[in-house]
Every structure is written in C-alpha cells, then in structure tokens.
C-alpha cells in the first residue's frame, strides 16, 4: 500500500522534471534568439569597431612614444660619449690614466645610471666604472669593428638599458680606442608607462561612452522594426483596417509603405472572398428558391393535369441542371486557383485544337444563324494543357455566340511569332459598356444579369478563362464598344514556363 501511495508523487515529480526541462530549453531558445537580434548585432558591431580602432591607436601611440624616448636617450648618450672621447684624447688617458678623466667617467656613469668602459687600440680595458674588467682584454665584435672604423656608433637596446659603442679618435682622425656607455632607460620607461596608463584610461572611458552610444543607437535603429512587428501582430489578430505609419530611415519607410500595400491587397482579397461567398450563396440559392416555388405550386395544385406536372418537372430539371453547372464551374475555378494544381503539358497543334472547338460550337451558332469564321495564318505548335486551354477558348467563343445579335458573325483568328501564339475572338454583338470592362473577369459578374440568366450563363466563364490563361503564363485583354461588338485577345508563350 505504501508503494502505491508514493506513486502519484513520483509521477508528479517526473512530470515536473520533464516540464522544467522543456521550459529550460524554451528559455534557452529565447535567449539565443535575443543574441541573434539586430540590436545585439548593431551593438556588437559598433563596440567592436570602436574597440579595434582604439587598440590600433593605442599600439601606435605606445610605439611612437617609445621610439621618441629611445631616440632622445641615444642622442643624449652619444653626445656625451663624443665629449668623453675628446677629453680622453686631449689628456692622453689611454697611455696614462689621469684622475680628472677617471672622475669625469664616474660622474657620467652616475648621470646615466649605468656603466662606462674605455678600451685602447689593443682591446685592453683601461677604465671600468664598475672596476670589474679593468686591465683585461675585451674581445667584443662591436669594439673591434668600432676601432677598425667600420661603424661610427653601434647601439644595443635592452628592456631597461641601452649600450653605445663609440670610437676614440686620435691624430689624423684615426681610431685609437673605444668607449662603451651603458645607460639606464628607467626614466624613459616611466614616461612610456605613464603615457600608456593615460591612454588606457582614455580607452576605457571611450569604450564606456561607445557602449552607451552603441546601446542608444542600436535601440533607436531597431525601434521602428519593433513597431512594424507590433503592427503585423495587430493585423494577425484580425485588424486589417489599420495602417502602419513609421518615420525614420528611408529603408524603414519603404518597409512601412510595402507593408501598407500588402495590407491593401489583403483587404482586397478579403473583400473579394466575402463577395465571392455572397455571390455563391446567392447563385446557389436562386435555383433552390425556384425549385421550392415550383414544388410548392405542384403541391397546391391538387388534381392538376399531367401536362402541367410535366411542365413543372421540366422547369425543376432545368433549375437543377443550372445549379449543377454552377457547382461544376466553381469546382473548375477552385482546381485552377490551387497553386499546386497539376498542369498536363504537352506539345499540341493549336490549329487542330481550334478546329475541334469550332466544330463543337457550330451547331449553337447555326441555331441563331450566326456566321462562324476561323482564320489561321500559320501552323502553331505550343506546349499547353490541352483540356484547360480548350475550356478557356470554348468559353470565349460560346460567349461571342450567346451575346451576339441575330444574323451576326464571330471571327476567330490564330497567329504566332517566335515567342507567343495569339488567339483573337471578335463578335458583332451587343458590346460591353466601358465602365463594366474592368470587371468582366470577376466571378459572378454579369453586364446584363437578366440576359445572362436567360442564356444559361453562370457568371464564371470569363473568370475560368482568365485563370487558365494565367496558368499558362499568358495574358488576356478585352476591347469593346456598345452595340458594335467585343474582341478578346489571348497571348500565350509557345514554350511553357514552369
């Protein structure tokens, strides 16, 4: 029993553990998303750029400062070395070491906080302010080269001192010995360190200011994008009436304008969808209402003649057929509207296709005594979906026959160039008012609603035709004048563009 009582707690603990794990992953994901944000990228870019520039300037200043300090120290030691060289030669110090020069050497060593050695022409150390090497032979490459006259002055630089080897010039400007002066760089290093410390403080202050500026600038630059995100979220919630008006940079304004254009298109699509649903409901309701009226009339007739029943049933059949046609046209439109709708593309002789369509429509034209003329200027082979194109062209020619005058004519022409083929359908019918022409391809739009219904039209034929033409990456245009006739022109590429 004890184990059973403990099981729910264990399950809850396990569930909490899983939840905490999922929550932790979600929080980590959110943090990573923040790190990848534009503001963080801008902040890092500004901070890194300023930091890199400061580092380069600091290194440059330190190098220049040290170079100047070393150059000044070398010049100072070199000048004093020349002074000592003159004293050594004038006093004959190399032959007999006088106290005056020895004292001067000691004073100079104290001044430079270093060491001075005097070497004669035989490489013997005649003076050493440290008294370590005096009387010994000094085998030094610098000293030998200096005595031989190969170098005027040689400098060896260390971290905390410099060492100069200068010649002692005797009679006739010959080198009779050498002086080695080692001078401390403590003062120069202190100056360089002081400058470096000052530059470091400046760098830190500048980086802090740069961080503040980067934080402010990145926030200011990304603020418009937050407004756009908020506006998009607002639209996502269903508020399509609102528009976005965001000032700032040119690119932000462009995004704002593009978003408003997209909103306008979405509104149009939504209005079109609502109008389409309304039209579908109306078009489907009309036959149903007629059927109900006819059925109710039959029910109320009682003992009606058989001829009346047949007449009413015939009318009911016509209404059902009309509704069936509307539904079929709607299904055709839905299939054409799908982006993934399959296109069965094959190379087709457009001339033969046109002749088949005209042969099918000729009986309808003959009933109204309408002349049907086909003009083909050249053989045309094109990559098309034969079934869909046949439906589109049939709609155009059938409309030209249906909305024509008695004893009128319909002219169909086919032509092509190196890139497109062209189909033109012209009639001598009633024409389309100029104000109605922009809407003739809209679904359920009828120029003359009463006449359209009499002819059995659903108001979807031209919408289907346009969808088929667009699926073939083509264009369709209408030219019309009232009581003069209408011309539809179709242009489709010879080679299908996937």
N, C-alpha and C positions, 0 to 999 in steps of 0.2 A: 504493500500500500504506500509505504514511504517513497518508493521509487516513482510510483505513478503520480504522486502529489508533486514530485520535483520536476516532472517532465514539462509541464507548461512553462515553468520558469526558465528551463533550459532552452525551450523553443523560442521564448520571447527574447532571451539573451542572444541567441543565434540570429534572430531576425534583426535585433538592434545592431548587431555586429555587421550584418550584410548592408543594412541601411546606412550605417556610418561609413562603410567602405564606399558605397555608391555616392553618398553625399560628399565624401572627401575627394573622390575622382571628379565630381562635378565642380567643386570649388577650385580644384587644381586646374581644370579646363578653363574656368572663368578667369583665373589669374593669368594663364598663358595667353588667353585672348586679349587681356588688357596689355600684356607685354608686347603683343603684336599690333597694338593700336597705332594709328597715325600720330597721335600726340606723343607717345613714347618714342617713336622713330624720329620725329622732329626734334624732340628734346635731346635725344642721344646724338643726333647729327650736329646740332648747334654746339652742344657741350664738347663733343669730340673735336670739332673743327677749331674751336677756341683753344682747347687744351693742347692740340697739336701745334697750333701757331705759337702759343706761349712757350711750349717746350723748345721749339726751334729757336725762338728769340732768346730764351734763357741760355741755351747752349752757345749761341753766337756771342752773346754779351760776355759770358764767362771766358770763352776762348779769346776774345778781343782784349778783355781786361787783363788776363794773364799774360798775353803776348806783349801788351804795352808795359806791364810791370817788369817783365823779364828784360825787354829791350832797354828800358831805362836803367835797370840794375847793371846790365852788361856794359852799357856805355859809361856808367859811373866808375865801375871797377877798371875798365880798360883805360880810361883817362888817368886814374890814379896809378895804374901799372906803368904807363909811359913816364909819369913823373918820377916814380921809383927807379925806373931804368936809367933815366938821365942822371939821377943822384948817384947810382951805383957806378956809372961810367966816369962821372966827373970826380968822384972821390977815390977811384981805384979800389973799390971794395972787393972786387974779385981776387986781387992779389993780396991785399991786407985788409981784413975786416975791421973797419972803424966803428967806434962806439956810436957815433952820431947816426949812421945809416942803420945800425942794428936797432937803435931806439926808434927810428922812424918806421922800420919794419914792424916792430912790436905795436906801435901806436896804430899803424894801418890795419894790422890783424885784429886789434880790438875794435877799430871803427867798423870793419866789415864782419865782425863776429865770426872770424874764420881763421885761416892758416896761410902763411906765405913761406915759400921755399925759393932760394936763389941757387941756381946751378951754373957752374962755369963751363967753359968750352970742352972740358974733359969729362963732362957729366958728373962732376963731383958736387955734392950739396955743400955749399959754403955757408948757408944760413937756413935755419928752420925755426920758426917762431914757436913750435912745439918741442924743439930740441930732441926730436926722435931720430931724424935721418941725417943730422949734421955730420959731415966727414965721410959719408957713404956715397957709393956710386949709384946713381939713379938711372936705371935702364927703362926709359919711358919713350914710347913711339912719338908722343906729342912733343916731348922735349927735343928729341933727335931731329925731327922734322923742322922744328922751330929754329934750332941752331943752324941747320943746313940752309935755312932761308926758304923752305918750301911753303910755309904759311906765315902770314903776318900775325894772326891771332887765332887760337883754337879755343872753342868753348865746349865744355861738357856740362849738361844740365842734369840736375837731380831733383828729387822731390822737395828737398829742403835747403839745397845749396847749388851754386854754380862754380865751375872751375875754369879759369882762363890761363892759358899758357902764352906768355908774351916774350919776344926776343929782347935781349940786351944788346944794343948796337954800339960798337966801338968805333975806332978810327976808320975812315974811308967807308963808313956805313956798313961795316961787316958785323955779323952776329957773333958775339964773344961769349954769350951765355943765355940763360933763360930765367924768367920769373914765373912761378906757379902761384896764382892767387885763388884761394878758395873763400868765397863769400857766402854768408848765410842769406836765405830767402824768407826769413821769418816775417819781416816787415811786409814784403810783397805778398806772401801767402795770407797774411792777416787782412791786407787790403782786398785781395781777391775774395776771401771768405766773407768779408763784410759786404762786398758788392753782391756776392751770391746769396747771402742771407736776405739782403734788401730786396733782391729780385724775387726770391722765393716768397717773401711776404706779399710782394706785389702780385705774384702769380696766384697765390691763394685767394687774395681779395678779388682779383679779376675773375677767377673761376667761380667764386661765390656769386659775384654780380652776373656772370654769364649764365650760371644755373638759374638765377632768378629771372633773367631776361628770357632764357630758353623756355622756362616754365610758363611765363606770361605769354610769350609769342606763340608757343605751341598750343596753348589754351585758346588764344584769340583766333588762330588759324583754323582750329578744328571745331570751334563753336558753331559756325554755320552748318557743318555736317551733322552735328547733333540736332540742329533744328530740322534739317531735312529728314533725318531718321525719325524724329518725333512726328513730322508731317506724314511720312509714309505709314507709320504705325496708326496714325489717326485715320488715314484712308483705308488701311487694312480693317479697321473697326467698322467701316461702312460709311464714313462721312466723305462722299465723293464731291459734295458741293464746295468744300473748302479748297482754296488755292494756296500756293506757297509763294511768299514774297520775302526773299532773303537778300540783303545787300552784302557788300564786301568785295572780294576779289572777282575779277572777270570770269574765271572758271566756275566759281560758286554761282554767280548769276546765270551762267549758261546751264548749269545743272538744275537750278531752280526753274528756269524757263522750259527746259526739256521735261522736267517733272510735271509742270503745268500742262504742257502739250500732251503728255501721256495721260494725265487726268482727264483732259478734254476728250481724248479718244476713248478712254474708259467710260466716260459719261455717255458718249455717242453709242458705244457698244451696249451699255446697259439700257439706254433708251430704245435702241434697236431691238434688243432682246425682249423688253416689255411690250413693244409694239408688235413684235412677231408673235409672242404668246397671245396677245389680244386678238390679232388677226386670225391666228389659227383657231382660237376659241370661237370667234365669230363665224369663220368659214365652215367649221365643222358643225356649229350649232344651227346654221341656216338649213341645210338638208334635213337635219334631225327634226327641226320645227315643222318643215314641210311634210315630212313623213308622219309626224304626230297629228297634224291637222287633217291629212288625208285619211289616216286610220280612224280618227275620231268621227270624221264625216261619214265613213263607211259604217261605223258602229251605230250612228244615229239614223241611218237610212232605213233600217228595218228590212222590209221586203222590197229591196231595190232590184232593178233588172240586172241580168247577168252582164249586159254590155257596160253598165255603169261600174260594176265591180272590176271588169277587165280594164276600163279606162283608169280607174283609181289605182289599181295594182300596177298598171304600166307606168303611171306617174311616180309611184313609190319606187319602182325598179330604177327609173331614171335618176331619182334623188340618191338612191343607194350607189348607183354607178358613179354619180358625180362625187359623192363622198369618198368612194374608193379611189377615184382619180386624184383627189386632193391628197389623200393619205400616201398614195404611191409617189406623187411628186414631192411630198415632204420627205419621204424616205430617201428619194434620189438626192435631194438637197443635203440631207444630213450626211449621206455617204460621201458626197462631193466635198463637204466642208471639213471633213476629217483630214488632218494633215498627213496622216499615215495611210489615207485611202490608196488602195493599190491601183496603179496605172498599168494596164496591159499594153505596153508599147510595142508596135511592130511597124515595119515599112509597108505603107498602104498606098494604092493608087487612088488619089483623091478624085480623079476624073470618074473612075468606075463607081466610087462611093457616092458621088453626087448624082450619077445617073440612076443608081438604085433608089436613092431617096426621092428623086423627082418622079420616078415610075410609081412609087407608092402613093405620092400625093396627087398625081394627075387625075384620078377619079374624083377627088374632092373638088379640084379646080374645074373639072368638066361639068359637075353638077351646077356650078354657079356661072358657067360659060366664061371662065377666066383663062386667058391665054398664058401658058407657062413656057418661057423661053430660057434655054440654057446656052451660055457662051463659054467655050473653053479655048483659051488662047494657046495653051501648050500642055504637054503631058506633065503631070505633077506627081512625084513620089515623095512622101514625107513620113516621118516617124511619129505616129499618133496612136491614141487609144480609139480604135475604130468604132466601138459601141458608143462611147461617150460623145465623140465628135458627131456621130450620126444623130444622136439625140439632140445635140445643140443646133445643128443645121436644120433638122426637121422642124424644130420649134420655130425658127426664123421663117422658113418657107410657109409653114402652116399658118402662122400669124399673118403673113403677107396675103395669103388667100382668104382667110377668115375676115380680116378687116379691110377688104377691098370693096370696090363698087362693082355692081353687076356689069358684065361685059368688059371688065378691066383686064389688066395684064400684070404679070410678075416676071421680072427679069433676074436671072441668077447667072453670075459670071465667076469664072475661076482663072486666076493668073498667078504668076510666081516670078521671083527674081533669084539671085544666087543665095539668098539667106531665108526668105519668107515665102509663104504662099498666101494669097488673098482671096477671100470669098465675099462677094457683094450680092445682097438680096434687095431688089428695088420693087416697089409696088405703085400702083396708080390709085391708091385708096384714099381713105378719109384724112390721113395725116395725123400728126401728134402736135398739140399746142406747144409753143416754145417753153412755157412755164412748166410743162409736165415732163419735158425731155430728160432733165437730170434725175428723175425718179423712176423711169420706166424699168430699170433693172432691180428695183426694190421688190422685196417679196410681198405678194398680195396687192401690189399697186395696180390700179386699173384707171386708164384715162376716162373711159366711159363704162361705169360699173354695170349698168343695165345691159348694154350691148355685149359686154364680156360674158356675162352670165348666160345670155341668150345663145352665144356661140359655144358655150360649154367650157370656157376658159376658167382656170383656177387662180390666175394672177401669179403663177410660179414659173411659167415657161421661160421668160427672159432672165429671171434670176438663175435658173438652172443653166441656161445657155452661157451666161457670163461666168458662172463657176467653172464650167467645162473649159472655156477659153482660157481662163486664168490658170487652170490646172496644166494647160499646155504651154504656159508662159507666153500667152498671146494677148492681144488687145481687141476690144470691140467698141465701135462707135456708132452713133445714130445721127442721121441728118433727116430732117422732116419739115414740111410746111403743110399747114392745114389745107385740106381739100386739093392738095397737089400730089401727095404721096410721101412715102417714107423709104429711106435707104439705110440698111445696116451693113457695115463693113467689118470684116473679121481679118486679122493678121496673125498668123501662127508660124513659128520657126519650122523650117524644113527638118532640122535635126533637133530631137527632143533634148531639152536641158534638164538634167536631173536635179 
